[in-house]
Amino acid sequence: MTPAVSYQPDPDADPAGLTYTFGGVEPVASLAPGSALSTWTFDCFGGAVRSASDVVSEVCDPRYLNPQTGPFFVDGAAPGDTLAVHFVSIEPRQAFGISANIPRFGSLVATPTTAMLNAPLDERTWWYELDLDARLVRYAALDSPFTLELPLDPMHGTVGVAPPLGEARSSLTPGSWGGNMDTPEMRAGVTCYLGVNVEGAMFSLGDGHARQGEGETCGVAVETAMDTVVIVDVVKGVYTDWPRVESDTHLISTGSTKPLEDAFRIAHADMTGWVGAELGLSPLDAYQLVTQVVESPVANVVDTVYTMTAKVAKRYLPGVAAYAGIHGRLRAQAAALTSPVEPLGTTERA
C-alpha cells in the first residue's frame, strides 16, 4: 500500500519565510520514494490579493511573489536519476480565483526586456467565482455586464527541483529544472519527469491555476491556492535533460528559453530523441515521424523566458512504455490510495 503523508504549510506564515527559489533552500521535510504527499500551495500572490479592489502593485511585495511549497528531500534521489511526480489530485482550496493586469508584464505589453516608450496598461484585478460542485470558473467583465462560465481545469504552473551547478533560480523562472513552466498540461492524472541535479532532488511546487489558456497571454491565469496530492518516486540511473510530462494519452516534452522559436527547438529536439529511443529509430527517422504527428501547445510567452511543449499521442507509439511503465504503475497506486494520511513533520532531514 502506498505510504501517505501530509505536509501543511502555515497559512499565517511570514511571507519572508516562504520559499521563492528552486535551489538554495533547506528542505522542509523528507519523503520516501513511492510516498503519497498531501499538501497545499499559496496562490502566486501569497494570499495578499483579497478582493477585486486590491491592486497587485499596492498590496504585494515584489520580493515575495510565487511562493512554493517545499522543498522536499526525496530519499535515495541522486544526481543522474529522474524524479517522477504523479499528480493524484489538484483541487482549488477556496471558491475564488484572481487574475490581473500587472504593469510591464504580459505578452502584449512593453516589458523590461522589450523596452518601449508607451505607458503601461491600466492595472486591474478580475475576481473569479469558482463553482467547485459544477466544476465551473465564472468570468465577469469589468467594463460591461458580460459574463461567461468556463470549465474548471486545475493545474500547477510551477513544479521543479533544484537546478544544476549549485544554482538557486527564482520561482518566477522556468528552465531545465522545471520551475515556472505554466503549461496547462500539468493537471491531475499526469506524471512529470524531472532530472535530479542534487542529492534528494529538492522538489517544490506552487502557482495553482483554476484554469489557464495556452500562452497565459496577459501573464496571470485564474490564480488560486490549491490542495494537491502527489506520489513521488525515483527512476534510478536515468537522467532527464528537460522536464517531460506523460498522460494516459500523450508524451510531452518541454523547452524553456528566449526566443520562443528556440524553446520550440528544445522541446522538439527532446521529443525527437525520446521517440527515437523508445521506438529504436535512427535520429533522422525519429525526426521525420515527429514532424508528421507532433502537436505544439504553447505553455507561456510571459515569464522571464518562454516555455513550449512538443506533444505526441501514444497511439502513434505502439508498444512504448516510457520510463519502464512508471506512469501506469503510479496511476494504479493513485487509484488504490486508501491508506490514512499521516502528518509529516516540518523537521529537516537528519
C-alpha positions in Angstrom: 0.0 0.0 0.0 1.3 3.5 -0.9 2.6 5.4 2.2 0.6 8.6 2.6 1.8 11.6 4.5 0.7 15.2 4.9 2.6 18.4 5.0 0.5 21.5 5.7 2.2 25.0 5.4 1.3 27.6 8.0 -1.4 29.8 6.3 -0.3 32.7 8.5 3.4 32.3 7.8 5.5 35.5 7.4 5.9 35.9 3.6 9.6 36.5 4.0 9.9 33.0 5.4 8.4 31.2 2.4 10.3 29.7 -0.5 10.8 31.7 -3.7 13.6 29.8 -5.4 14.5 26.4 -6.7 17.8 25.5 -5.1 19.5 27.3 -2.2 16.8 26.4 0.4 16.9 23.8 3.1 14.3 21.0 2.9 11.1 21.3 4.9 10.7 17.5 5.2 11.8 14.2 3.7 9.8 11.8 1.5 10.5 8.1 0.9 10.2 7.0 -2.8 6.7 5.9 -3.5 5.2 8.2 -0.9 1.9 10.0 -1.5 2.2 13.6 -0.3 -0.9 15.6 0.6 -0.2 19.3 0.8 -1.4 22.8 -0.3 0.1 25.8 -2.0 -0.4 29.5 -1.8 -1.6 31.4 -4.8 1.1 33.4 -6.7 0.3 36.5 -4.6 0.8 34.7 -1.3 -2.8 35.5 -0.4 -2.2 39.3 -0.4 -5.0 40.0 -3.0 -8.2 39.6 -1.2 -10.8 41.5 -3.3 -11.3 42.9 -6.8 -10.4 46.4 -5.4 -6.9 45.2 -4.4 -4.2 46.4 -6.8 -1.3 43.9 -7.1 1.4 46.5 -7.1 0.0 48.1 -4.0 -0.7 45.0 -1.9 2.1 42.7 -2.9 5.8 43.0 -2.1 7.6 42.2 -5.4 10.2 40.2 -3.5 7.6 37.8 -2.4 5.8 36.5 -5.4 5.1 32.9 -6.5 5.7 31.2 -3.1 6.5 27.4 -3.3 5.6 24.6 -1.0 8.8 22.7 -0.2 11.4 21.8 -1.0 11.1 18.1 -0.1 14.2 15.9 0.2 13.4 12.6 -1.6 15.3 9.8 0.0 17.6 8.0 -2.5 17.3 10.5 -5.3 20.8 11.2 -6.6 22.3 13.3 -9.4 21.8 11.4 -12.7 18.4 10.0 -11.6 14.9 11.2 -12.7 12.2 12.2 -10.2 8.7 11.1 -11.2 6.0 13.3 -9.7 2.5 11.9 -10.3 -0.4 14.3 -9.7 -3.2 12.3 -8.0 -5.4 15.3 -7.5 -5.3 19.1 -7.8 -8.3 21.0 -6.3 -8.8 24.7 -5.5 -8.6 25.3 -1.8 -11.1 28.2 -2.0 -14.1 29.2 -4.0 -12.4 32.1 -5.8 -9.6 32.9 -8.2 -7.8 36.1 -9.1 -6.4 37.5 -12.3 -4.9 40.9 -13.1 -3.1 43.3 -15.4 0.3 43.9 -13.9 2.5 46.8 -15.2 5.2 45.8 -17.7 4.2 42.2 -17.6 2.4 40.1 -20.2 2.7 39.1 -23.8 1.1 42.2 -25.4 2.8 45.0 -23.5 6.2 46.6 -23.2 8.4 44.8 -20.6 11.8 45.4 -19.1 13.4 43.3 -21.8 11.1 44.5 -24.6 11.6 48.2 -23.8 9.2 50.7 -25.3 8.2 54.3 -24.5 4.4 53.7 -24.2 2.8 53.8 -20.8 1.8 50.6 -19.1 -1.8 49.4 -19.4 -4.2 50.2 -16.6 -3.7 47.9 -13.6 -6.9 45.9 -13.0 -8.0 42.9 -10.9 -10.6 40.4 -12.0 -12.3 38.3 -9.3 -13.5 34.8 -10.4 -16.1 32.8 -8.6 -15.3 29.1 -8.6 -18.2 26.6 -8.5 -16.4 23.5 -7.3 -19.5 21.3 -7.5 -20.5 22.3 -11.0 -16.7 22.5 -12.0 -17.1 26.0 -13.4 -15.0 29.2 -13.4 -17.2 32.3 -13.7 -15.7 35.1 -15.8 -17.2 38.6 -15.3 -16.1 41.6 -17.4 -15.2 44.8 -15.6 -16.4 47.3 -18.1 -19.7 45.7 -19.2 -22.3 43.2 -17.8 -20.9 40.3 -19.9 -20.3 37.0 -18.0 -19.3 33.6 -19.1 -19.0 30.2 -17.5 -15.7 28.4 -18.2 -14.7 24.8 -17.4 -12.7 24.3 -14.2 -9.3 22.9 -15.2 -6.9 23.0 -12.2 -3.2 22.8 -12.8 0.2 23.8 -11.3 2.1 26.5 -13.1 5.3 25.7 -11.1 6.8 22.3 -10.5 10.5 21.6 -10.2 13.7 20.5 -8.5 17.0 22.2 -7.5 18.9 23.3 -10.7 22.3 22.0 -11.7 25.6 23.7 -10.9 24.5 24.6 -7.4 22.4 27.4 -8.6 19.3 29.0 -7.0 16.8 30.2 -9.5 13.7 32.4 -9.0 10.4 30.6 -8.8 9.2 33.1 -11.5 11.6 31.4 -14.0 11.3 28.1 -15.9 14.3 26.1 -17.1 15.8 22.6 -17.3 14.9 22.0 -13.6 11.2 22.8 -14.3 10.1 25.8 -12.4 7.5 28.3 -13.7 6.7 26.5 -16.9 3.0 27.4 -16.8 1.8 24.6 -19.0 -1.9 23.6 -18.7 -0.7 20.0 -19.3 0.4 19.9 -15.6 -3.0 18.7 -14.4 -4.3 15.8 -12.3 -3.6 12.4 -13.7 -0.2 13.2 -15.3 3.3 12.3 -14.3 6.1 14.9 -14.6 9.7 13.7 -15.1 12.5 15.9 -13.7 16.2 15.3 -13.9 17.8 15.1 -10.4 20.8 17.5 -10.0 21.5 17.4 -6.2 21.1 14.8 -3.5 17.4 14.4 -2.6 16.3 16.3 -5.7 14.7 19.1 -3.6 11.3 19.0 -5.1 8.8 22.0 -4.8 5.5 23.1 -6.3 3.2 26.0 -6.4 1.4 28.6 -8.5 -2.0 26.9 -8.7 -4.3 27.9 -11.6 -8.1 27.1 -11.6 -7.6 27.3 -15.4 -5.3 28.9 -18.0 -5.3 29.3 -21.7 -2.2 28.3 -23.7 0.4 31.0 -23.6 -1.0 32.7 -20.4 -1.4 35.8 -22.6 -1.8 38.6 -20.0 0.7 36.8 -17.7 -1.8 35.9 -15.0 -4.1 32.9 -15.0 -7.0 32.3 -12.7 -4.7 32.2 -9.6 -5.8 30.3 -6.5 -4.5 28.4 -3.6 -4.5 24.6 -4.3 -5.0 21.4 -2.4 -2.8 18.8 -4.1 -1.9 15.1 -3.7 1.2 13.7 -5.5 3.0 10.4 -5.5 6.8 10.9 -5.7 9.1 8.2 -7.0 12.7 7.9 -8.4 13.9 6.4 -11.7 17.4 5.3 -10.9 20.3 5.8 -13.3 18.2 7.6 -15.9 18.6 11.4 -16.3 16.0 13.6 -18.0 17.6 16.7 -19.6 14.4 18.8 -19.8 11.1 18.3 -18.0 8.7 15.8 -19.5 5.1 15.0 -18.9 3.2 11.8 -19.5 -0.6 11.5 -19.5 -2.7 8.5 -20.3 -2.8 9.5 -24.0 0.4 11.6 -24.7 4.1 12.0 -24.2 5.1 15.7 -23.8 8.5 17.4 -23.9 9.1 20.9 -22.7 11.7 23.6 -23.6 12.2 27.0 -21.9 14.3 29.9 -23.2 14.1 33.0 -25.4 13.3 33.5 -28.2 10.2 31.4 -28.5 11.5 29.5 -31.5 14.4 28.2 -29.5 12.1 27.0 -26.8 10.3 25.2 -29.7 13.5 23.7 -30.8 14.5 22.4 -27.4 11.1 20.7 -26.9 11.0 19.2 -30.4 14.7 18.0 -30.2 13.9 16.4 -26.8 10.8 14.7 -28.3 12.7 13.5 -31.3 15.3 11.9 -29.0 12.6 10.4 -26.8 10.6 8.9 -29.6 13.8 7.6 -31.3 14.9 5.9 -28.1 11.5 4.4 -27.4 10.9 3.0 -30.9 14.5 2.2 -31.8 14.6 4.7 -34.7 17.6 6.5 -36.1 17.7 10.2 -35.4 16.5 11.1 -38.9 13.7 8.6 -38.9 12.6 9.9 -35.5 12.8 13.5 -36.8 10.6 12.6 -39.7 8.0 10.8 -37.6 7.8 13.6 -35.0 7.3 16.1 -37.9 4.2 14.3 -39.0 2.5 13.6 -35.7 3.5 16.2 -33.1 1.3 18.9 -31.6 2.9 22.1 -30.2 0.9 23.8 -27.5 2.4 27.0 -26.2 2.8 27.0 -22.4 3.8 30.6 -21.7 5.1 33.6 -23.5 5.2 35.9 -20.5 7.8 34.6 -17.9 11.5 35.6 -17.8 11.9 33.0 -20.5 9.2 31.2 -22.5 8.1 27.6 -22.5 7.0 25.5 -25.4 5.8 21.9 -25.5 6.0 19.1 -28.0 3.2 16.6 -27.6 2.8 13.1 -29.3 -0.2 10.9 -29.0 0.6 7.4 -27.7 -1.5 5.9 -30.5 1.5 6.7 -32.8 3.9 5.0 -30.4 3.0 1.3 -30.5 4.4 -0.8 -27.6 6.0 2.2 -25.9 6.1 2.2 -22.1 8.2 5.3 -21.2 10.5 5.0 -18.2 9.7 1.3 -17.9 6.0 2.0 -17.5 6.2 4.0 -14.3 3.2 6.3 -15.3 0.9 3.3 -15.4 2.2 2.0 -12.1 1.7 5.3 -10.4 -1.8 5.6 -11.8 -2.6 2.3 -10.3 -1.1 3.4 -6.9 -3.2 6.6 -7.1 -6.4 4.6 -7.7 -5.5 2.4 -4.7 -4.6 5.3 -2.4 -6.8 4.4 0.6 -4.3 4.4 3.5 -4.7 7.1 6.2 -2.7 10.3 5.7 -0.1 10.6 8.4 1.1 14.1 9.5 4.6 14.8 8.1 6.7 16.9 10.5 8.4 20.1 9.4 11.7 19.0 10.9 14.6 18.9 8.4 16.0 15.5 7.5 18.6 14.0 9.8 
